[in-house]
Amino acid sequence: MKKLKQFIWLAMMAFAVVVSSCTKEGPMGPAGQDGSDGKDGVDGNVTCLECHTSELQETVRFQFNSSAHKAGANAVDYAGGRSSCARCHSHEGFTEFAATGTVAANISKPSAWDCKTCHGLHEQFETADYAFRLGAPVTLIADGTTVVDEGNNNTCINCHQSRRNGSYYDSVTEAASYTRTFSGEDATLYLNAAVGPNGSVTDNGDGTLTVVFDVPTTHVYISSSHAGPHYGAQANTFVGTGGYTAESGDVFGAHADGCVMCHMGPASGHSFIPEHENCTGCHTSGAPTAAMDAIAARVQALGEALEAIHAVHYDETDGSWHPMYASITREQFQAFWNFKIVLDDRSNSAHNPVYVKALLAEAEATMGL
């Protein structure tokens, strides 16, 4: 009974502290003339209740739990602990990068994103910008020179951008060759590999293949099954940079607040899902789904043409396109690169229709489509 009384007393004291802290007055107003008191500041409850209502908190929590950011456990497990990837693939990495500009070492126990990843909650009591950790202009990683300043979109742009341009792969100034051994399902997949003018495929008789990729200076070597700008390079598409086309620069100014407006509109909130209702505020005749479907069909046709030259492979088990190790001509590589930009942007041109159409037109001309 004594322990129970002590517990009740401690609980009452804790409640009293919380109540007193939430009902105290807000910041004092400016001093009046002649040293007299200024007007009272805003009531503390008013400031707190901008966010701290049970209805709002529950809504945000429900929305976020339905988002890809919440469901991205595989991305966290795969890359969240690597110092080179953690800045975007884990909560710890993002907050460290926001504070120091780098992630100094691998993270042993990375965790998924939550509210405090993007928002510095109550660290400085910001309200106007919701305490975004990374709201400053962003210098794009791919070229290290392009500066993008899209207001509230900057927080998103820090991660949703290319990690490299095509020159990362197309930088060889002398002829070269690369030898790889493939086994299992890959041994079947690479029987007809794109090996370049003088490359070769050798069946070793033990279920493995040895493939020599010949790469003269007229060719480019696709050196990874993950080759491409990145799987979330939307910012580069949005501002129109990184692809092989004469169309460049910011050609999509009409959606100046696009990340927030389209992905966090009234119908989406913190789910980040670009719901139809978010479009109709501007597209009064309806979202441009027919135009986006047409782009999707062009991407599919381009993928099939690239698969025919063994630059990519379509995996029917997960319904996705994967790059293949290959030595292909420079023009074919540029078509491959444009394809990867549009594919991994995943918006079927919604992020920048003028730029996406230009990328596809260049690639289609190369591939004879």
Secondary structure, DSSP 8 states (H G I E B T S, - for coil): -HHHHHHHHHHHHHHHHHHHHHSSB-------GGG-------BHHHHHTTT--HHHHHHHHHHHHTSHHHHTHHHHHHHTT-TTTHHHHSHHHHHHHHHHSS--S--SS-----HHHHB-TTTS---TTTTBSS-S-EE-TTTS--EE--GGGHHHHTTSS-S--GGGTS---S-EEEEEEEETHHHHHGGG--B-TT-EEEE-SSSEEEEEEEE-TTEEEE--TT-SS-TT-HHHHHHT-SSSSS--S---GGGTTHHHHHHSSTTTGGG----HHHHHTT-TT---HHHHHHHHHHHHHHHHHHHHTTSEEEETTTTEEEE--EEEEHHHHHHHHHHHHHHHH-STTTT-HHHHHHHHHHHHHHHT-
